[in-house]
């Protein structure tokens, strides 16, 4: 070998480094297209060669602000600029691009070259770290969801207390995060409290803190979760599970922006925005005397209802595509679509666990997939055969069938609560409540 690399060898090298690369001539027609460029755009090199780059990279910047054009006009490289393209499958792909002028040995401009990296996985991981959710993460074209989004845009910038109503798995936690992120408190803390997961005897001390000596094991002062949320937002999930004796203190916080820690003699001021969520009928609970009516009315200054997935079926294909993108990136898989049979199974299913269950189903499918297509066999087995999970809140005439289905589902998972709850797409505490309801 003479130490030189021909064009075929150069392509093999670039195909190995996992970097998207394309080059254009002075007429903006593509003269080189790497394997990673094929994967990201959905176009093969054969299809891309000779085409105008704007016909391959569906980006607004092709018209408004082309980085490659900027580099060729200025003679200076553009390094690590962030853009977004629309690939052949009509999916938006975030990229980090570097653009440079392509010259021959005499310095004559031959065209331009651009390298790019797919940021989908990185952005998904950053989102997990930041826990930063915006409307772009709440997928929905259903009219009820569109009305909800418009209402949130108006409510979020205010200090209003918000009560989120909806079945388990409809996205109440996600919506609470969106409201926090769109509010003036977005730079402050966001504290989530699952009221059903904290024993009633400990809830008050967890929420409001305690002073040294307040009880036997109180060896030092301990601030509560309201103090932790100071300057930000606190989200009380499963607020209907708060015992009556703690509800009076919560009402005091809402009315006076003050509370008294356990064992303290003077109140402490608090500056938080409170949001609460429940899948229970608080109005009926207030009528029965198990929830304070004054607290109920104080919580529902603004009430937002999230519809179950069964009432927004037109959003199922959008959600499938959304989760498919997310988990393919996080798992490093190439899954891009569902087979016709797999799609039919998901479109026909009734989703008792709502959006959370669909998310788990797609994650399962991506993990088991071995190529670009998720097949029906890659989906959880309960979707394909056997009894379906019980639909929450069914009619009284269906109670026996619901109990039987729940028992069969628990049997399939060896009565392992965490595993059974995850397969149903519901919280462990919700599964406990259903067991109590049916005496299981």
C-alpha positions as CSV (number, residue, x, y, z in Angstrom):
1,X,0.0,0.0,0.0
2,X,1.2,3.5,-0.7
3,X,-0.5,5.1,2.4
4,X,-3.2,6.8,0.4
5,X,-6.9,6.1,0.7
6,X,-9.2,6.2,-2.4
7,X,-12.8,7.3,-2.3
8,X,-14.1,3.8,-1.7
9,X,-11.8,3.4,1.3
10,X,-12.8,6.9,2.6
11,X,-16.4,5.9,2.5
12,X,-15.7,2.7,4.4
13,X,-13.9,4.7,7.1
14,X,-16.7,7.2,7.5
15,X,-19.3,4.4,7.6
16,X,-17.4,2.9,10.5
17,X,-17.3,6.0,12.7
18,X,-21.1,6.3,13.1
19,X,-21.1,9.9,11.9
20,X,-23.6,11.3,9.5
21,X,-21.6,13.0,6.6
22,X,-22.7,14.4,3.3
23,X,-21.0,16.6,0.7
24,X,-22.5,18.8,-2.0
25,X,-21.1,20.4,-5.1
26,X,-21.4,24.1,-5.9
27,X,-24.9,23.5,-7.3
28,X,-25.9,22.0,-3.9
29,X,-26.3,18.5,-5.3
30,X,-25.3,15.7,-3.0
31,X,-22.0,14.0,-4.1
32,X,-21.4,11.9,-1.0
33,X,-23.7,10.3,1.6
34,X,-22.5,8.1,4.5
35,X,-24.3,5.1,6.0
36,X,-25.2,7.0,9.2
37,X,-26.7,9.8,7.0
38,X,-28.8,7.0,5.5
39,X,-30.1,5.9,8.9
40,X,-30.9,9.4,10.2
41,X,-32.6,10.7,7.1
42,X,-34.2,7.5,5.9
43,X,-32.8,8.0,2.3
44,X,-30.3,5.5,0.8
45,X,-27.1,6.9,-0.6
46,X,-28.3,5.8,-4.1
47,X,-31.5,7.9,-3.6
48,X,-29.7,10.9,-2.2
49,X,-26.9,11.2,-4.7
50,X,-27.5,13.9,-7.3
51,X,-30.4,15.4,-5.4
52,X,-30.5,18.9,-3.9
53,X,-29.7,18.7,-0.2
54,X,-32.8,20.6,0.7
55,X,-34.9,17.8,-0.8
56,X,-33.3,15.3,1.5
57,X,-33.0,17.3,4.7
58,X,-36.5,18.6,5.5
59,X,-35.4,21.5,7.6
60,X,-36.7,25.1,7.9
61,X,-33.1,26.2,8.1
62,X,-32.5,25.0,4.5
63,X,-34.4,28.2,3.5
64,X,-33.9,30.5,6.4
65,X,-30.4,29.8,7.7
66,X,-28.4,27.0,6.1
67,X,-25.2,26.4,8.1
68,X,-23.5,24.8,5.1
69,X,-24.3,27.9,3.0
70,X,-23.1,30.1,5.8
71,X,-19.7,28.2,5.9
72,X,-19.3,28.4,2.1
73,X,-20.1,32.1,2.0
74,X,-17.9,33.1,4.9
75,X,-15.1,30.6,4.4
76,X,-15.3,29.8,8.1
77,X,-16.4,26.5,9.6
78,X,-19.7,26.3,11.6
79,X,-19.0,24.0,14.5
80,X,-21.6,22.1,16.6
81,X,-24.7,24.1,15.7
82,X,-28.0,22.5,16.7
83,X,-30.8,22.1,14.1
84,X,-33.8,19.9,13.6
85,X,-34.7,18.0,10.4
86,X,-37.8,16.1,9.3
87,X,-36.7,12.7,8.0
88,X,-38.3,10.5,5.4
89,X,-40.7,9.0,7.9
90,X,-41.9,12.5,8.8
91,X,-40.2,12.3,12.2
92,X,-38.4,15.3,13.7
93,X,-34.7,14.5,14.4
94,X,-32.5,16.9,16.5
95,X,-29.0,17.1,15.1
96,X,-25.6,18.7,16.0
97,X,-23.9,19.8,12.8
98,X,-20.5,21.0,11.7
99,X,-20.2,22.5,8.3
100,X,-17.1,23.3,6.2
101,X,-16.0,24.4,2.7
102,X,-14.7,21.6,0.5
103,X,-11.6,22.7,-1.6
104,X,-9.1,21.1,-3.9
105,X,-5.4,21.2,-3.4
106,X,-5.2,24.6,-5.2
107,X,-7.9,26.1,-2.9
108,X,-10.7,26.1,-5.4
109,X,-14.1,25.7,-3.9
110,X,-15.6,22.4,-4.9
111,X,-18.6,22.5,-2.6
112,X,-19.3,21.9,1.0
113,X,-19.3,19.1,3.5
114,X,-21.4,18.7,6.7
115,X,-21.1,16.2,9.5
116,X,-23.9,15.6,12.0
117,X,-24.8,13.6,15.1
118,X,-28.2,12.4,16.1
119,X,-29.1,14.0,19.4
120,X,-32.4,12.1,20.0
121,X,-30.8,9.8,22.7
122,X,-28.9,12.6,24.3
123,X,-32.0,14.8,24.6
124,X,-34.1,11.9,26.0
125,X,-31.4,11.3,28.7
126,X,-31.1,15.0,29.4
127,X,-34.9,15.2,29.9
128,X,-34.8,12.3,32.3
129,X,-32.1,14.2,34.3
130,X,-33.8,17.6,34.2
131,X,-37.4,16.2,34.6
132,X,-38.3,19.1,32.3
133,X,-41.6,18.5,30.5
134,X,-43.3,20.8,28.1
135,X,-46.4,20.5,25.9
136,X,-44.2,18.8,23.3
137,X,-44.1,15.8,25.7
138,X,-47.8,15.7,26.1
139,X,-49.1,14.2,22.9
140,X,-52.7,14.8,21.9
141,X,-54.8,16.0,19.0
142,X,-58.1,14.9,20.6
143,X,-60.4,18.0,21.1
144,X,-60.5,17.4,24.9
145,X,-56.7,17.4,25.1
146,X,-56.4,20.5,22.9
147,X,-58.8,22.3,25.2
148,X,-56.8,21.1,28.2
149,X,-53.6,22.4,26.6
150,X,-55.2,25.8,26.0
151,X,-56.4,26.0,29.6
152,X,-53.0,25.1,31.0
153,X,-51.4,27.8,29.0
154,X,-53.6,30.3,30.8
155,X,-53.5,28.8,34.3
156,X,-49.8,27.9,34.5
157,X,-48.4,31.4,34.8
158,X,-50.8,32.2,37.7
159,X,-50.5,31.2,41.4
160,X,-53.8,29.3,41.4
161,X,-54.2,26.0,43.2
162,X,-54.9,23.3,40.7
163,X,-56.7,20.0,41.2
164,X,-56.0,17.3,38.6
165,X,-58.7,14.7,38.1
166,X,-58.2,11.5,36.1
167,X,-57.9,7.8,36.2
168,X,-54.6,6.2,37.1
169,X,-52.1,6.4,34.2
170,X,-53.7,9.4,32.4
171,X,-50.7,11.6,33.0
172,X,-51.5,13.7,36.1
173,X,-47.9,13.8,37.3
174,X,-46.7,14.8,33.8
175,X,-49.3,17.6,33.6
176,X,-48.3,18.9,37.0
177,X,-44.7,19.1,35.9
178,X,-45.7,21.0,32.8
179,X,-47.7,23.5,34.9
180,X,-44.6,24.0,37.1
181,X,-42.3,24.4,34.2
182,X,-44.5,27.0,32.5
183,X,-44.9,29.0,35.7
184,X,-42.7,31.8,37.2
185,X,-41.6,29.2,39.8
186,X,-39.9,27.0,37.2
187,X,-36.5,27.8,38.5
188,X,-37.6,26.7,42.0
189,X,-37.9,23.1,43.4
190,X,-40.7,20.7,42.3
191,X,-41.6,18.3,45.0
192,X,-43.9,15.3,44.4
193,X,-45.6,13.6,47.3
194,X,-47.5,10.3,46.9
195,X,-49.9,10.6,49.8
196,X,-51.0,7.0,49.4
197,X,-47.5,5.7,49.8
198,X,-46.9,7.3,53.2
199,X,-48.4,5.7,56.3
200,X,-51.1,8.0,57.9
201,X,-49.2,8.2,61.1
202,X,-46.1,9.6,59.4
203,X,-47.8,11.8,56.8
204,X,-48.0,15.0,58.9
205,X,-44.4,14.9,60.0
206,X,-43.3,14.2,56.4
207,X,-45.3,17.1,55.0
208,X,-44.7,19.7,57.8
209,X,-41.5,18.5,59.5
210,X,-41.0,18.2,63.3
211,X,-38.9,19.6,66.2
212,X,-36.4,17.7,68.3
213,X,-38.2,15.8,71.0
214,X,-41.6,15.9,69.3
215,X,-41.7,12.1,69.6
216,X,-39.4,9.3,70.8
217,X,-37.2,9.1,67.8
218,X,-37.1,12.8,67.0
219,X,-33.5,13.4,67.9
220,X,-33.1,16.6,65.8
221,X,-35.2,19.2,63.9
222,X,-36.3,17.9,60.6
223,X,-37.8,20.1,57.9
224,X,-40.8,18.7,55.9
225,X,-41.6,18.5,52.3
226,X,-43.3,21.9,52.3
227,X,-40.1,23.5,53.5
228,X,-38.2,21.6,50.8
229,X,-40.6,23.0,48.1
230,X,-40.1,26.6,49.3
231,X,-40.1,29.0,46.4
232,X,-41.3,26.3,44.0
233,X,-44.3,23.9,43.7
234,X,-45.5,20.9,45.6
235,X,-47.6,18.2,44.0
236,X,-49.8,16.1,46.3
237,X,-50.7,13.0,44.3
238,X,-53.5,10.7,45.7
239,X,-54.6,13.7,47.8
240,X,-57.8,11.8,48.7
241,X,-55.7,9.5,50.9
242,X,-54.7,12.2,53.3
243,X,-56.3,11.4,56.7
244,X,-58.8,13.8,58.2
245,X,-56.5,14.9,61.0
246,X,-53.9,16.1,58.5
247,X,-56.4,17.8,56.2
248,X,-56.9,20.7,58.7
249,X,-53.1,21.6,58.5
250,X,-53.2,21.5,54.8
251,X,-56.2,23.9,54.8
252,X,-54.2,26.2,57.0
253,X,-51.3,26.2,54.5
254,X,-53.7,27.1,51.7
255,X,-55.6,29.8,53.6
256,X,-52.7,31.4,55.6
257,X,-49.5,30.3,53.9
258,X,-48.4,29.0,57.3
259,X,-48.1,25.7,59.2
260,X,-46.9,24.5,62.6
261,X,-44.3,21.7,62.5
262,X,-44.9,18.8,64.8
263,X,-43.7,19.7,68.3
264,X,-43.3,23.4,67.5
265,X,-45.1,26.3,69.2
266,X,-45.0,28.9,66.5
267,X,-46.0,28.8,62.8
268,X,-43.7,28.9,59.9
269,X,-44.4,30.8,56.7
270,X,-44.3,28.9,53.4
271,X,-44.2,30.2,49.8
272,X,-45.2,27.3,47.5
273,X,-47.7,26.7,44.8
274,X,-49.9,23.7,45.6
275,X,-51.1,21.2,43.0
276,X,-53.1,18.1,43.9
277,X,-54.3,15.0,42.0
278,X,-56.8,12.2,42.6
279,X,-58.6,9.4,40.8
280,X,-61.3,9.4,43.5
281,X,-64.5,11.3,43.7
282,X,-63.6,14.0,46.3
283,X,-67.1,15.5,46.2
284,X,-68.7,12.2,47.1
285,X,-66.1,11.7,49.9
286,X,-66.9,15.2,51.2
287,X,-70.6,14.2,51.3
288,X,-69.7,11.1,53.3
289,X,-67.6,13.1,55.7
290,X,-64.3,11.4,54.9
291,X,-62.9,14.4,53.2
292,X,-63.2,18.0,54.5
293,X,-65.6,20.0,52.2
294,X,-63.7,23.3,52.9
295,X,-60.5,21.7,51.8
296,X,-62.1,20.2,48.7
297,X,-63.4,23.6,47.6
298,X,-60.0,25.2,48.4
299,X,-58.2,22.6,46.3
300,X,-60.4,23.0,43.2
301,X,-59.8,26.7,42.5
302,X,-58.9,25.4,39.0
303,X,-60.0,21.8,38.2
304,X,-58.4,20.0,35.2
305,X,-59.7,16.7,34.0
306,X,-57.5,14.3,32.0
307,X,-59.7,11.9,29.9
308,X,-58.9,8.2,29.9
309,X,-57.1,6.9,26.8
310,X,-60.3,4.9,25.9
311,X,-62.0,8.3,25.3
312,X,-59.2,9.7,23.1
313,X,-58.5,6.8,20.8
314,X,-57.4,9.0,18.0
315,X,-54.3,9.8,20.0
316,X,-53.2,6.2,20.3
317,X,-51.2,6.2,17.0
318,X,-49.6,9.5,18.0
319,X,-48.6,8.1,21.4
320,X,-47.3,4.9,19.8
321,X,-45.0,6.9,17.5
322,X,-43.9,9.2,20.4
323,X,-43.0,6.3,22.7
324,X,-41.4,4.3,19.9
325,X,-39.1,7.3,19.2
326,X,-38.2,7.7,22.9
327,X,-37.5,4.1,23.7
328,X,-35.6,3.3,20.4
329,X,-33.3,6.1,21.3
330,X,-32.9,5.2,25.0
331,X,-32.4,1.5,24.2
332,X,-30.1,2.0,21.2
333,X,-32.5,0.0,19.0
334,X,-33.5,0.6,15.4
335,X,-37.2,0.0,15.8
336,X,-39.1,2.4,13.6
337,X,-42.6,1.0,13.1
338,X,-45.1,-1.7,14.1
339,X,-46.2,-4.5,11.9
340,X,-49.8,-4.3,10.7
341,X,-50.9,-7.1,13.2
342,X,-49.1,-5.5,16.1
343,X,-50.7,-2.1,15.3
344,X,-54.1,-3.7,15.1
345,X,-53.6,-5.3,18.5
346,X,-52.8,-1.9,20.1
347,X,-55.6,-0.1,18.3
348,X,-58.2,-2.7,19.5
349,X,-57.0,-2.8,23.1
350,X,-59.0,-0.9,25.8
351,X,-56.0,0.3,28.1
352,X,-57.3,0.1,31.6
353,X,-53.9,1.5,32.6
354,X,-54.3,4.4,30.2
355,X,-51.2,6.2,28.7
356,X,-48.9,4.7,31.3
357,X,-49.8,1.2,30.2
358,X,-49.3,2.0,26.5
359,X,-45.9,3.4,27.4
360,X,-44.9,0.2,29.1
361,X,-46.2,-1.8,26.2
362,X,-44.1,0.1,23.7
363,X,-41.0,-0.1,25.9
364,X,-41.5,-3.9,26.1
365,X,-41.9,-4.1,22.3
366,X,-38.7,-2.1,21.7
367,X,-36.7,-4.1,24.1
368,X,-37.7,-7.4,22.5
369,X,-37.5,-6.2,18.9
370,X,-34.6,-7.4,16.8
371,X,-35.0,-5.1,13.8
372,X,-36.7,-2.0,12.5
373,X,-40.2,-3.5,12.9
374,X,-42.0,-4.5,16.2
375,X,-44.0,-7.6,15.6
376,X,-47.1,-8.8,17.6
377,X,-44.8,-11.5,19.2
378,X,-42.7,-8.6,20.7
379,X,-45.7,-7.3,22.7
380,X,-46.7,-8.4,26.2
381,X,-48.3,-11.8,26.1
382,X,-51.5,-10.7,27.9
383,X,-52.4,-8.6,24.8
384,X,-52.4,-11.6,22.5
385,X,-54.1,-14.3,24.6
386,X,-55.9,-14.9,27.8
387,X,-58.2,-12.6,29.8
388,X,-57.6,-8.9,29.7
389,X,-56.9,-6.8,32.8
390,X,-60.0,-5.4,34.6
391,X,-61.2,-2.0,33.5
392,X,-61.3,0.3,36.6
393,X,-64.7,1.7,37.6
394,X,-66.9,-0.9,35.7
395,X,-70.6,-1.4,36.3
396,X,-71.8,-3.3,39.4
397,X,-73.0,-6.1,37.1
398,X,-69.4,-6.7,36.0
399,X,-68.0,-6.9,39.6
400,X,-67.7,-10.7,39.5
401,X,-66.0,-10.7,36.1
402,X,-63.6,-8.0,37.2
403,X,-62.7,-9.9,40.4
404,X,-62.0,-13.1,38.3
405,X,-59.9,-11.2,35.8
406,X,-57.9,-9.5,38.5
407,X,-57.3,-12.9,40.2
408,X,-56.2,-14.5,36.9
409,X,-53.8,-11.6,36.3
410,X,-52.3,-11.9,39.7
411,X,-51.9,-15.6,39.2
412,X,-50.0,-15.1,36.0
413,X,-47.5,-12.9,37.8
414,X,-47.2,-15.2,40.9
415,X,-49.0,-12.5,43.0
416,X,-45.9,-10.3,42.8
417,X,-47.4,-6.9,43.4
418,X,-44.7,-4.8,41.7
419,X,-44.6,-7.0,38.6
420,X,-48.4,-7.2,38.3
421,X,-48.9,-3.5,38.8
422,X,-46.3,-2.7,36.2
423,X,-47.9,-5.1,33.6
424,X,-51.3,-3.4,34.3
425,X,-49.8,0.1,34.0
426,X,-51.0,1.2,37.4
427,X,-49.5,2.1,40.7
428,X,-48.8,-0.6,43.3
429,X,-51.1,1.3,45.7
430,X,-53.9,1.2,43.2
431,X,-53.5,-2.5,42.8
432,X,-53.7,-2.9,46.6
433,X,-57.0,-0.9,46.6
434,X,-58.4,-3.2,43.9
435,X,-57.4,-6.3,45.9
436,X,-59.2,-4.9,49.0
437,X,-62.2,-4.0,46.9
438,X,-62.6,-7.6,45.7
439,X,-61.3,-9.3,48.9
440,X,-58.2,-10.7,47.3
